[in-house]
């Protein structure tokens, strides 16, 4: 049986509160035996979630925008260098079974949109998207918001149980 891959996305610049939540989120993902996938760099949500997962004994994959691992988090098990810049966001989404989004900027928003277009479940941690283009996804349950990392992981587990693509 394939292990689920949880994409954790969010800002490369993040507040202390957001990085603490991302760290906890990474640990909770690892404790479930899931693989954490993120943008791989040693900054913001990427660094915090990778460190949290690694310290909890998890497996961490980073999809880097650069051609070399020079800016990679030291907590990655696998660093995939793409030399694709922001275009690597599509790889992040397509390689994940569920996306958990922490607050971020336009790169995070692009990953959320790619995920919605590809029918991937998206869980927003600590923020909402209420603009009209997002309302159909909120109504059908593909886009949900939670306040805490534990809620995000619990909802991810429910989404995985409903999704036959993971084989879990």
C-alpha positions in Angstrom: 0.0 0.0 0.0 1.3 3.4 -1.0 1.9 5.9 1.8 -0.1 9.1 1.5 1.7 12.2 0.4 0.6 15.4 2.1 1.6 18.7 0.5 2.3 21.5 2.9 2.4 24.9 1.3 2.7 28.4 2.7 4.8 31.5 2.8 8.6 31.6 2.5 8.2 34.5 4.9 6.0 33.6 7.8 5.2 34.9 11.3 6.3 33.1 14.4 2.8 31.8 14.9 2.5 30.4 11.4 5.9 28.8 11.5 5.0 27.2 14.9 1.8 25.8 13.4 3.8 24.5 10.3 6.3 22.8 12.6 3.5 21.1 14.6 1.7 20.2 11.3 4.9 18.5 10.1 5.2 16.5 13.3 1.6 15.4 13.1 1.9 14.3 9.5 5.0 12.3 10.4 3.2 10.7 13.4 0.6 9.4 11.0 3.2 7.7 8.8 2.5 10.0 5.9 5.1 11.6 3.6 5.4 15.4 3.8 6.0 17.1 0.5 6.8 20.8 0.3 8.8 23.4 -1.7 12.0 22.2 -0.1 13.7 25.5 0.7 15.1 26.4 4.1 12.7 29.3 4.8 9.3 29.9 6.2 6.6 27.3 6.2 8.8 24.9 4.1 11.6 24.9 6.7 9.3 24.7 9.7 7.1 21.8 8.4 10.2 19.9 7.2 11.9 20.2 10.6 8.7 19.2 12.5 8.2 16.1 10.3 11.9 15.1 10.5 12.1 15.5 14.3 9.1 13.3 14.5 10.8 10.6 12.4 9.0 11.3 9.2 9.9 11.3 5.5 10.2 14.7 3.8 10.4 15.4 0.1 11.3 18.9 -1.2 10.5 20.0 -4.7 13.0 22.8 -5.2 12.7 25.7 -7.7 16.4 25.8 -8.3 18.8 23.6 -10.2 20.9 22.8 -7.1 20.1 21.9 -3.5 22.0 24.9 -2.2 18.9 26.5 -0.6 17.4 23.2 0.5 16.2 22.6 4.0 18.6 20.3 5.9 15.6 18.3 7.0 14.8 16.9 3.6 15.1 13.2 2.9 14.8 13.8 -0.8 15.6 17.0 -2.6 14.2 17.2 -6.1 15.9 20.0 -8.0 13.7 21.3 -10.9 15.3 24.5 -12.2 11.7 25.4 -12.9 11.1 28.4 -10.5 7.4 28.8 -9.6 6.4 26.3 -12.3 7.5 23.6 -9.8 4.2 24.4 -7.9 2.4 22.2 -10.4 4.7 19.3 -9.4 4.0 19.9 -5.7 0.3 19.7 -6.3 0.2 16.7 -8.7 2.5 14.7 -6.3 0.3 15.3 -3.3 -2.9 13.5 -2.2 -4.1 16.3 0.0 -2.8 19.9 0.2 -2.7 21.7 3.6 -2.1 25.4 3.0 -0.7 27.7 5.6 -0.8 31.5 5.1 1.4 32.7 2.2 1.5 34.9 -0.8 0.9 34.5 -4.5 2.9 31.3 -4.8 0.7 29.7 -2.2 -2.4 30.9 -3.9 -1.2 29.5 -7.2 -0.7 26.1 -5.6 -4.2 26.3 -4.1 -5.7 27.1 -7.5 -3.7 24.3 -9.2 -5.0 21.9 -6.6 -8.6 22.9 -7.0 -8.4 22.6 -10.8 -7.0 19.1 -10.3 -9.7 18.0 -7.9 -7.3 17.7 -5.0 -8.6 18.4 -1.4 -7.3 21.7 0.0 -7.3 22.4 3.7 -6.6 26.0 4.7 -4.9 26.3 8.1 -5.5 29.6 9.8 -7.2 31.5 7.0 -10.1 31.4 4.6 -10.7 32.2 0.9 -14.2 33.6 0.6 -14.0 35.3 -2.8 -16.6 34.3 -5.4 -14.3 32.1 -7.5 -13.7 29.9 -4.4 -17.3 29.5 -3.3 -18.2 26.5 -5.4 -15.1 24.6 -3.9 -16.2 25.6 -0.4 -19.7 24.4 -1.0 -18.7 21.0 -2.4 -16.2 20.4 0.4 -13.1 20.4 -1.7 -11.8 23.6 0.0 -12.1 23.8 3.8 -10.7 26.0 6.5 -9.5 24.9 10.0 -7.9 26.8 12.9 -5.4 24.3 14.2 -2.9 21.7 12.9 -4.7 18.9 14.7 -7.9 19.8 12.8 -6.0 19.9 9.5 -4.5 16.4 10.0 -7.8 15.0 11.2 -9.6 16.4 8.1 -6.8 15.2 5.8 -7.3 11.7 7.3 -11.0 11.9 6.4 -10.2 13.1 2.9 -7.7 10.3 2.4 -10.3 7.7 3.6 -12.8 9.1 1.0 -10.2 9.0 -1.8 -9.4 5.7 -3.5 -6.4 7.3 -5.4 -4.1 6.7 -2.4 -5.0 3.1 -1.8 -5.3 3.8 2.0 
